[in-house]
Amino acid sequence: MAAKRDIAKRHRVIIVGAGFGGLWAARHLKGAPVDIILIDQRNHHLFQPLLYQVATASLAPSEVAWPIRSMLHDRKDITTMLGTVVGVDPAGRTVRLADGSAVSYDTLILATGARHSYFGHDEWEAVAPGLKTVEDATALRSHILLAFEEAERETDPVRQQALLTFVIVGAGPTGVELAGTIADLAHDTLPRDFRTIDTHETRVLLLEAGPRVLNGYADSLSDYAKRALEKLGVEVRLDAPVTQIEHGAVTVGGQRVAAQTVIWAAGVRASPAAEWLGVPADRNGRIIVEPDLSIPGHPEIFAVGDTIAVQMPDGPPVPGIAPAAKQEGRFVAETIHRRLSGASGPHAFRYHHQGSLAQIGKRKAVADFGWLKLRGAAAWWLWGIAHIYFLVGVRSRLSVALTWLWIYTRNQRSARLITQAEDKAAVD
């Protein structure tokens, strides 16, 4: 048997996180005189923009997530490691893992992503889960489907209405997409499958503390999104900050709303990478990086994606979206190429916004490219084509395209599987 490659001989790059930023950095380091160790606490890369479709029984987890080792099996310069990073020692140039081991680096790229932020109310997480991982999505899918199952057997009309009430906190893209898809599920897919309840009576409530939905989109598209959601039967409440979330209820504007399903889509907080390094961060925990995306005082450490806050010199902050993370990952890879080749001179990251897309319902979406704004069916087709294009592999693209076509024409969702029996307690 051939001897294993000795990865200690060349410049070693450690990438922590196999999300969009980390994976794109690894891809664009191809051909550089480096050995790469890619560390992630999960064994798969997740296409997070479609995660809400797993939570709402439109897609299966395998259609939006792929094994990292399989994706990179032809890259002999990359060693994949399953592990959880819990700290960084910049002086010793090592990262520490949860199992007590440490791995040394010459260059470090932190692409550690973000977690949910409950704005000082961490106790809400237990009753208002967010959506960041495959585990989150499958648990939420089970919870949503179990709510309908429980309502079918419930004889108390008050309790039954609470089971059929779904509250989404936060009207950004994720909140809007969740609200519209849950409404579609209740009004188009489920009615013929239940005998006791009328799923048309499902109440979907979208709460937003700010004055508009899809903040960051053009006003005309934001207004359209609100009207389209309301046409789907979603109740949209603006300027409505939540003051209390408890098991079975949400309090907003002094009103207590009974709801067995509450989903958090209101805010995120960066991973603890800034704490590991002891460097300045913004109020959401994102590292304030140098123009070349390196860490202040540590030019050998870079950070990308939701881990960082980047203020463009001639525009607004770089948004925490997948295209931005990809561009940052590619930029860092190019910077490492330049350094190792001896190139010098100023080199600052510049973000190129490629547009924003959000689905509202089965046949409606909005697309904002600045110079071009689309809404309705045209935007929905563009949204679908763009997302299919960015999926990994021909099989996934074909599978998702056929699944969406089936939902579009037949109103059927085959991914309606309750796979986590323990979630039953959440609706009891």
C-alpha positions as CSV (number, residue, x, y, z in Angstrom):
1,M,0.0,0.0,0.0
2,A,1.3,3.5,-0.9
3,A,2.4,5.6,2.1
4,K,0.1,8.3,3.3
5,R,1.1,11.8,2.2
6,D,3.2,13.7,4.7
7,I,1.3,17.0,5.2
8,A,3.9,18.6,7.4
9,K,6.4,19.5,4.7
10,R,4.7,22.4,3.0
11,H,3.0,25.6,4.1
12,R,0.0,24.5,6.1
13,V,-3.4,26.2,5.8
14,I,-6.1,25.3,8.3
15,I,-9.7,26.2,7.3
16,V,-12.2,26.1,10.2
17,G,-15.7,25.6,8.7
18,A,-16.9,24.1,5.5
19,G,-19.7,26.6,4.8
20,F,-19.7,28.8,1.7
21,G,-16.7,30.9,2.8
22,G,-14.5,28.0,3.9
23,L,-15.3,25.8,1.0
24,W,-14.7,28.5,-1.6
25,A,-11.4,29.3,0.0
26,A,-10.4,25.6,-0.2
27,R,-11.5,25.5,-3.9
28,H,-9.5,28.5,-4.9
29,L,-6.4,27.4,-3.1
30,K,-6.0,24.7,-5.7
31,G,-2.6,24.8,-7.3
32,A,-1.0,26.8,-4.4
33,P,2.1,25.3,-2.7
34,V,0.1,24.5,0.4
35,D,-1.4,21.6,2.3
36,I,-4.9,22.2,3.6
37,I,-6.6,20.9,6.7
38,L,-10.4,21.5,6.6
39,I,-12.0,21.1,10.0
40,D,-15.8,21.1,10.6
41,Q,-18.0,19.8,13.4
42,R,-20.3,18.2,10.8
43,N,-19.4,16.0,8.0
44,H,-21.5,17.8,5.4
45,H,-21.6,21.1,3.5
46,L,-25.1,22.7,3.8
47,F,-26.8,24.8,1.1
48,Q,-28.4,27.0,3.8
49,P,-30.6,29.2,1.5
50,L,-32.9,26.2,0.9
51,L,-32.8,24.9,4.5
52,Y,-36.3,26.3,5.2
53,Q,-37.6,24.0,2.4
54,V,-36.4,21.0,4.5
55,A,-38.2,22.5,7.5
56,T,-41.4,22.9,5.6
57,A,-41.4,19.4,4.0
58,S,-40.6,20.5,0.4
59,L,-37.1,19.0,0.1
60,A,-35.2,16.2,1.8
61,P,-32.0,16.9,3.7
62,S,-29.9,15.0,1.2
63,E,-31.0,17.5,-1.5
64,V,-29.4,20.4,0.3
65,A,-26.4,18.9,2.1
66,W,-23.5,16.9,0.8
67,P,-20.6,15.0,2.5
68,I,-17.5,17.1,2.6
69,R,-15.2,14.2,2.0
70,S,-17.1,13.3,-1.2
71,M,-17.0,16.8,-2.5
72,L,-13.2,17.1,-2.0
73,H,-12.1,13.5,-2.7
74,D,-10.1,14.5,-5.8
75,R,-8.2,17.2,-3.9
76,K,-5.1,15.4,-2.6
77,D,-3.9,18.6,-1.0
78,I,-6.8,18.7,1.4
79,T,-7.2,16.6,4.5
80,T,-10.7,16.7,6.0
81,M,-11.1,16.5,9.7
82,L,-14.3,16.0,11.7
83,G,-13.9,18.0,14.9
84,T,-15.1,20.9,16.9
85,V,-12.7,23.9,17.3
86,V,-13.0,25.4,20.8
87,G,-10.1,27.9,20.7
88,V,-7.1,29.4,18.9
89,D,-3.6,30.0,20.2
90,P,-2.2,32.8,17.9
91,A,1.2,32.8,19.7
92,G,1.7,29.0,19.2
93,R,-0.2,29.0,15.9
94,T,-2.5,26.2,16.8
95,V,-6.2,25.5,17.0
96,R,-7.6,23.6,19.9
97,L,-10.2,20.9,19.5
98,A,-12.9,19.7,21.9
99,D,-11.2,16.4,22.3
100,G,-8.2,18.1,23.8
101,S,-5.9,17.8,20.7
102,A,-4.3,20.7,18.9
103,V,-3.4,21.2,15.2
104,S,-0.7,23.6,14.1
105,Y,-1.0,26.1,11.2
106,D,1.1,28.5,9.1
107,T,-2.1,30.3,7.9
108,L,-5.5,30.1,9.5
109,I,-8.9,30.8,7.9
110,L,-11.8,31.1,10.2
111,A,-15.2,30.5,8.5
112,T,-17.1,29.5,11.6
113,G,-20.5,31.1,10.7
114,A,-23.1,32.3,13.0
115,R,-25.6,31.1,15.6
116,H,-29.0,32.4,16.7
117,S,-29.3,35.7,18.6
118,Y,-32.2,36.2,21.0
119,F,-31.2,39.7,21.9
120,G,-30.6,38.9,25.6
121,H,-33.4,36.4,25.9
122,D,-31.6,33.1,25.5
123,E,-34.3,31.4,27.5
124,W,-36.6,31.8,24.4
125,E,-34.4,29.4,22.4
126,A,-36.0,26.4,24.0
127,V,-39.5,27.4,22.8
128,A,-38.7,29.4,19.6
129,P,-36.1,27.4,17.7
130,G,-34.2,28.9,14.8
131,L,-33.0,27.4,11.6
132,K,-29.2,27.0,11.0
133,T,-28.5,23.3,10.7
134,V,-30.0,20.1,9.1
135,E,-30.9,19.0,12.7
136,D,-32.8,22.3,13.2
137,A,-34.7,21.7,9.9
138,T,-35.7,18.1,10.5
139,A,-36.7,18.8,14.1
140,L,-38.8,21.8,12.9
141,R,-40.4,19.7,10.1
142,S,-41.4,17.1,12.7
143,H,-42.8,19.8,15.0
144,I,-44.9,21.4,12.2
145,L,-46.3,18.1,11.0
146,L,-47.0,16.9,14.5
147,A,-49.0,20.1,15.2
148,F,-51.4,19.1,12.4
149,E,-51.6,15.5,13.7
150,E,-52.3,16.7,17.2
151,A,-55.0,19.1,15.9
152,E,-56.7,16.3,14.1
153,R,-57.2,14.5,17.4
154,E,-57.9,17.5,19.6
155,T,-61.5,18.0,20.7
156,D,-61.0,21.3,22.5
157,P,-61.5,24.1,19.9
158,V,-59.2,26.6,21.8
159,R,-56.4,24.0,22.0
160,Q,-57.0,23.0,18.4
161,Q,-56.6,26.6,17.2
162,A,-53.4,27.0,19.2
163,L,-52.0,23.9,17.4
164,L,-52.9,25.4,14.0
165,T,-51.3,28.8,14.8
166,F,-47.7,29.3,13.5
167,V,-45.7,32.3,14.5
168,I,-42.5,33.4,12.8
169,V,-40.5,36.1,14.5
170,G,-38.5,38.2,12.0
171,A,-39.5,39.3,8.5
172,G,-36.2,39.0,6.7
173,P,-35.8,36.5,3.8
174,T,-35.9,33.4,6.0
175,G,-39.0,34.6,7.9
176,V,-40.8,35.6,4.7
177,E,-40.0,32.3,3.0
178,L,-41.0,30.2,6.0
179,A,-44.3,32.1,6.4
180,G,-45.2,31.8,2.7
181,T,-44.3,28.1,2.5
182,I,-46.2,27.1,5.7
183,A,-49.2,28.9,4.3
184,D,-48.8,27.0,1.0
185,L,-48.5,23.7,2.9
186,A,-51.6,24.4,5.0
187,H,-53.8,25.7,2.2
188,D,-52.7,23.7,-0.9
189,T,-51.1,20.4,0.2
190,L,-52.8,19.3,3.4
191,P,-56.5,20.0,3.1
192,R,-57.5,16.7,1.4
193,D,-55.4,14.6,3.8
194,F,-57.3,15.4,7.0
195,R,-60.8,14.5,8.0
196,T,-61.5,16.4,11.3
197,I,-59.7,19.7,10.8
198,D,-59.9,22.2,8.0
199,T,-56.3,23.1,7.4
200,H,-57.5,26.3,5.6
201,E,-58.1,27.6,9.1
202,T,-54.4,27.5,9.9
203,R,-53.1,30.8,11.1
204,V,-49.7,32.0,10.1
205,L,-48.5,35.1,11.9
206,L,-45.3,37.0,10.8
207,L,-44.0,39.4,13.3
208,E,-41.4,42.1,12.5
209,A,-40.1,44.7,15.0
210,G,-39.2,47.1,12.1
211,P,-41.4,49.0,9.8
212,R,-41.2,46.7,6.7
213,V,-40.6,43.2,5.6
214,L,-37.4,42.3,3.6
215,N,-35.5,45.2,5.0
216,G,-32.7,45.9,2.5
217,Y,-34.8,45.3,-0.6
218,A,-36.3,48.2,-2.6
219,D,-39.5,49.7,-1.0
220,S,-41.6,48.6,-4.0
221,L,-40.5,45.0,-3.6
222,S,-41.0,45.1,0.2
223,D,-44.5,46.4,-0.3
224,Y,-45.2,43.7,-2.9
225,A,-43.9,41.0,-0.6
226,K,-46.2,42.1,2.2
227,R,-49.3,42.2,-0.1
228,A,-48.4,38.8,-1.5
229,L,-48.0,37.2,1.9
230,E,-51.4,38.7,3.0
231,K,-53.0,37.3,-0.2
232,L,-51.6,33.8,0.9
233,G,-53.4,34.3,4.2
234,V,-50.4,35.3,6.3
235,E,-51.0,37.9,9.0
236,V,-48.1,40.4,8.8
237,R,-47.5,42.7,11.8
238,L,-45.0,45.4,11.5
239,D,-43.5,47.6,14.2
240,A,-44.4,44.7,16.5
241,P,-41.5,43.7,18.7
242,V,-42.0,40.5,20.7
243,T,-41.8,41.1,24.5
244,Q,-42.3,37.5,25.7
245,I,-42.1,34.0,24.4
246,E,-43.2,31.1,26.5
247,H,-44.3,27.5,25.9
248,G,-47.5,27.8,23.9
249,A,-47.7,31.6,23.6
250,V,-46.1,34.8,22.3
251,T,-46.7,38.3,23.6
252,V,-46.6,41.1,21.1
253,G,-47.9,44.6,21.5
254,G,-49.4,43.7,24.8
255,Q,-51.4,40.9,23.3
256,R,-50.8,37.3,24.2
257,V,-51.2,34.9,21.2
258,A,-51.7,31.2,21.8
259,A,-49.4,29.3,19.5
260,Q,-47.8,25.9,19.8
261,T,-45.3,26.6,17.0
262,V,-43.0,29.6,17.2
263,I,-40.0,29.9,14.9
264,W,-37.2,32.4,15.4
265,A,-35.9,34.2,12.3
266,A,-35.1,37.6,13.8
267,G,-31.3,37.7,14.4
268,V,-28.0,36.0,14.4
269,R,-24.8,36.3,16.4
270,A,-21.4,35.3,15.1
271,S,-19.5,32.3,16.4
272,P,-17.1,32.9,19.4
273,A,-14.1,33.4,17.1
274,A,-13.5,36.9,18.3
275,E,-13.4,35.6,21.9
276,W,-10.9,32.9,20.9
277,L,-8.6,35.6,19.5
278,G,-9.3,38.4,22.0
279,V,-9.9,40.9,19.2
280,P,-12.5,43.7,18.7
281,A,-15.9,42.7,17.5
282,D,-19.2,44.5,16.7
283,R,-22.3,44.1,18.9
284,N,-23.2,40.9,17.1
285,G,-19.8,39.3,17.9
286,R,-18.4,39.7,14.4
287,I,-14.7,40.3,14.1
288,I,-13.8,43.7,12.7
289,V,-11.2,42.7,10.2
290,E,-8.5,44.5,8.1
291,P,-9.3,45.5,4.5
292,D,-7.6,42.3,3.4
293,L,-9.8,40.3,5.7
294,S,-7.0,39.4,8.1
295,I,-7.2,39.8,11.9
296,P,-5.8,43.0,13.3
297,G,-2.3,42.2,14.6
298,H,-2.3,38.7,13.1
299,P,-1.7,38.9,9.3
300,E,-1.5,35.1,9.2
301,I,-5.1,34.7,10.3
302,F,-8.1,35.5,8.1
303,A,-11.8,35.3,8.7
304,V,-14.7,35.2,6.2
305,G,-18.5,35.0,6.1
306,D,-20.8,35.5,9.1
307,T,-17.7,35.5,11.3
308,I,-16.8,39.1,10.3
309,A,-18.0,42.6,9.9
310,V,-16.8,44.3,6.7
311,Q,-17.5,48.0,6.0
312,M,-16.9,48.9,2.4
313,P,-15.2,52.3,2.0
314,D,-17.8,53.5,-0.5
315,G,-21.0,51.7,0.5
316,P,-22.9,49.9,3.2
317,P,-21.6,46.9,5.2
318,V,-21.2,43.7,3.3
319,P,-24.3,41.6,3.9
320,G,-24.2,38.2,5.6
321,I,-25.3,36.2,2.6
322,A,-23.9,33.2,0.7
323,P,-22.5,35.2,-2.3
324,A,-20.6,37.5,0.0
325,A,-19.1,34.5,1.9
326,K,-18.0,33.0,-1.5
327,Q,-16.4,36.2,-2.6
328,E,-14.6,36.5,0.7
329,G,-13.4,32.9,0.6
330,R,-12.1,33.3,-3.0
331,F,-10.4,36.7,-2.1
332,V,-8.5,35.1,0.9
333,A,-7.4,32.2,-1.3
334,E,-6.1,34.7,-3.9
335,T,-4.3,36.7,-1.1
336,I,-2.5,33.5,0.1
337,H,-1.5,32.8,-3.5
338,R,-0.1,36.3,-3.8
339,R,1.8,36.1,-0.5
340,L,3.4,32.7,-1.3
341,S,4.4,34.0,-4.8
342,G,6.1,37.0,-3.2
343,A,3.7,39.6,-4.6
344,S,3.3,42.8,-2.6
345,G,1.3,46.0,-2.6
346,P,-2.1,47.0,-1.4
347,H,-4.8,44.4,-1.7
348,A,-8.2,45.1,-0.2
349,F,-11.5,43.1,-0.5
350,R,-14.2,44.6,-2.6
351,Y,-17.7,43.1,-2.5
352,H,-19.7,42.9,-5.8
353,H,-23.4,42.6,-5.0
354,Q,-25.0,40.2,-7.4
355,G,-28.6,40.8,-6.4
356,S,-31.0,39.6,-3.8
357,L,-33.7,36.9,-4.2
358,A,-36.5,35.8,-1.9
359,Q,-39.4,33.4,-2.5
360,I,-42.7,34.4,-1.1
361,G,-44.9,31.5,-2.0
362,K,-45.2,28.7,-4.5
363,R,-45.5,31.0,-7.5
364,K,-44.3,34.3,-6.2
365,A,-40.9,35.9,-5.4
366,V,-39.0,39.1,-5.5
367,A,-35.6,39.8,-7.2
368,D,-33.6,43.0,-6.6
369,F,-30.6,43.6,-8.7
370,G,-30.5,47.3,-8.2
371,W,-30.8,48.2,-11.9
372,L,-33.5,45.6,-12.4
373,K,-36.4,44.7,-10.0
374,L,-38.7,41.7,-10.6
375,R,-41.7,40.4,-8.8
376,G,-44.3,37.7,-9.1
377,A,-43.9,34.6,-11.4
378,A,-41.0,36.0,-13.3
379,A,-39.0,36.5,-10.2
380,W,-40.1,33.0,-8.9
381,W,-38.7,31.3,-12.0
382,L,-35.5,33.3,-11.8
383,W,-35.2,32.4,-8.1
384,G,-35.6,28.7,-8.9
385,I,-33.2,28.7,-11.7
386,A,-30.5,30.5,-9.7
387,H,-30.8,28.2,-6.7
388,I,-30.8,25.0,-8.9
389,Y,-27.6,26.4,-10.6
390,F,-25.8,26.8,-7.3
391,L,-26.6,23.4,-6.0
392,V,-23.8,20.8,-5.9
393,G,-23.9,18.1,-8.5
394,V,-26.1,17.2,-11.4
395,R,-28.1,14.7,-9.3
396,S,-29.1,17.3,-6.8
397,R,-30.0,19.8,-9.5
398,L,-32.3,17.3,-11.3
399,S,-33.8,16.0,-8.0
400,V,-34.7,19.5,-6.8
401,A,-36.0,20.6,-10.2
402,L,-38.3,17.6,-10.4
403,T,-39.4,18.0,-6.8
404,W,-40.3,21.7,-7.3
405,L,-42.1,20.8,-10.6
406,W,-44.2,18.2,-8.8
407,I,-45.1,20.6,-6.0
408,Y,-45.9,23.3,-8.6
409,T,-48.2,21.1,-10.6
410,R,-49.6,18.6,-8.0
411,N,-49.4,20.5,-4.7
412,Q,-47.8,17.4,-3.2
413,R,-44.8,17.3,-0.9
414,S,-43.2,13.9,-0.5
415,A,-40.8,14.9,2.2
416,R,-43.6,15.0,4.9
417,L,-41.8,12.6,7.2
418,I,-42.0,12.8,11.0
419,T,-38.7,11.4,11.9
420,Q,-38.1,12.6,15.5
421,A,-40.6,11.1,17.8
422,E,-39.2,13.1,20.8
423,D,-40.5,16.3,19.2
424,K,-44.1,15.1,20.1
425,A,-43.6,16.5,23.6
426,A,-43.2,20.0,22.1
427,V,-46.8,20.1,20.9
428,D,-48.4,18.3,23.9
